[in-house]
């Protein structure tokens, strides 16, 4: 009779042991699932950031390599004469590209400009381009929507990029004489700040169009 009663059910100790083992297994499974999800999120974040850096490097390197001149530079922005599209050997609004980091130095984006009708061939002086704070382009046209390279996230998401700074091989006041441009910045990858730097040199620099004061002249003399 005693043997039959034991075979028809579990003892309290057996039930407790089964519950403990089940809890341990469930906890291990949950921990493994969380770790795998965290690893997936971390991998996705790193892949996205690396893609942004590669895209920014390609765009900026190509722009600087083929541009005619660096028109203006500061620690917050860089304006370049992308190319003499109309062949007049002068800087026109539609030929200027502007790289912005912002006063907070927390993003990288490119701006181009669309001239007003009738202003397509209006030449712009280097001095005007240097006065970026006065929105010099509004005299001749509009600033187009930016091309984000390392975008500024929408609030409340904190910036992932910081300390964006532009460097030249000459003082900023002599920007048109520069041959090398570097852009340094910090980027958060999986909550770890990594340093990056984009370096590019001008191959088609229009030094022959500069006079002794660093201004554009209309001929090659």
N, C-alpha and C positions, 0 to 999 in steps of 0.2 A: 504493500500500500504506500509506503514512504517513497519508494523508487518511482512509482507511477505518478505521484503528486509532483515530484520534481521535474518529470519529463513533460508535464502539461503546462508549464509556465516558467518565467524567469524570477530569480530572487531579486530583492531590492538592490543588493550589491551589484548584480549583473546589469541591472538597468542603469544604475549610477555610472558604472564603468562605460557602458555603451554611450551614455550622454556625454561623458567627458571626452571620449575618443572622437565622437561626432563633432563636438565643439572645437577640438584641436584641429581636425581636418578642415572644418569650415573656416576657421581663422586663418589657416595656412593658405587655403584657396583664395580667400579675400585679400590677404597680403600679397600673394603672387599676382592677382588681377590688378591691384593698385599699382604694384611695381611695374607691371607691363604697360599699364596705361600711362604712368608717369614717364616711362622711357619713351613711349610713342610720342607724347606731347613734347618732350625735350628734343627728340630727333626732328620732329616737324618744325619746332622753333628754330633750331640750328640750321636746318635745310633752308628755311625761308630767309633767315638772315644772310646766309652765305649766298643765296641767289640774289638778294638785294645788293650785296657788295660786288658781286660779279657784274651785275647790270650797271651799277654806278661806275665801276672801273672801265667797262667797255665804252659807255656813253661819253664819259669825261675824257678818257684817253683819246678817243677818236676825235672829239671836238677840239681838244688842245693841239693834237698832232697836225690837224689840217687847217687850223685857224690862221688868220693873217697877222693878228696882233692881240696882245692882252691890253685892253683899253684902260682898265681900272681894277684895282685890287685893294681889299682891306681884310681885316680878320673875319668879316661877316659875309662878304660877297666878292664876286669876280665877274667882270664883264669882258667879253672877247668879241673881236671882229671875226665872225665865223668864216667869211669869204667874200670876195669882191664879185658878187653875183652878176651885176650889170656891167662890170668892167670899166667903171669910171674912175678907179683908183682913189675912191673916197668912201668913207664909212657912211652907209645909209641905215636907217632904222631897221628895215627888214633883214639886215645882214648881221645884226647884233644878237648874241645869246648871253643871257645873264644867269649865273649860278648863284643861288641864294642859300645861306645857312641860317639867316635870321639873327636877331639880337640875342636870342637865347642859345645860339649855336647848337640847335638840336634837330636839324634835318638838312637834307640836301635836295634841291629841286632846280630844274632848268626852266627859264622863261625865254620865249621869243616874242617878237613884236610885229604887229600888223600896222603898216602906215595908213594914215587917212588918205582918201582918194585925192590924187593930185600931189601927194607928198612922197610918192614912191622914190623919187630921185633926189630928195632933199638930203644934203650932206649934213652930218652931225660932227661937231668938234669933239676932241678928246676931253676938253674941259666940261662940256655938257654931260658927257657920259660919266664923268667923275662926280657929278652932283646928283648921285642916286637918291639922296634923301629928298630932293625936290621933285621927284617923279618926272624927270626930264622927258620921258617918252610921251607924256600926255600932250606935249606941244605938237607932236607930229603923228601920233597914232595911239594904239592901245597895247597894253600888255596882255598877251594871250594866257589861257589857263596853263598852269605849270605842268611839267612832266616830272612826277615824283621819282626820285632815285632812292633815297632813304626817307620815307614819308614821315611827317609829324602825325602821330596817332591822335584820334579824336578823344577829348576828355570823356570820362575820367581816367582813361588809360594813360599812364605816365610815359614820357618820352623814352624811347629805347636807344636813341642816339644822343651823344653829348660831345662837347669840346671840339666841335667842327671848326677848323682853322685853315686859312689859305696861306701858303708860303710861296714866295718867288725867289729866284736867284739874284734879284736886285731889290733895292728898297721899293716899297709900294709906290712912292712918288715917281719912280722911274719905270712903272709897269710896262709901258710900250717897248722898253728895251729888254724885257725878260725873255729868256729862252726855255726856262724850265718852270713848271707849276707843280706844286705838291699840295694835296689836301689830306689833312690828318683828322681822325675822329675816333671816338670810343663807341663801341656798340655792345649792348647787353645780349649775351647768348646764354640762355639757361641761368639767368640771374648773375652771370659772371661777366664783368666788363673786359672786353678785348680791344686792343689798339689796332687800327688799320691805317694805311696810308696809300693814297693813289698818286703816282708820279707820272708825268707826261712832259714831253719836250716838243717844241714847235718845229715842224719840218718845212713849213711854207711861209715863214715869217716875212712880212713885207717891210723889212728894214730900209729898203731903198726908197720908200715913200715917206720916210721921216726926215724932217729938217733938223737943224742943230738944236732946236728947242724941244724936240720930241713931238712935234705936231705933224699931221698928215699934209703933204703937199701934192699938187695935181700932176706932177711929172716925176720922172726917174732921176732927175739931176740932183 
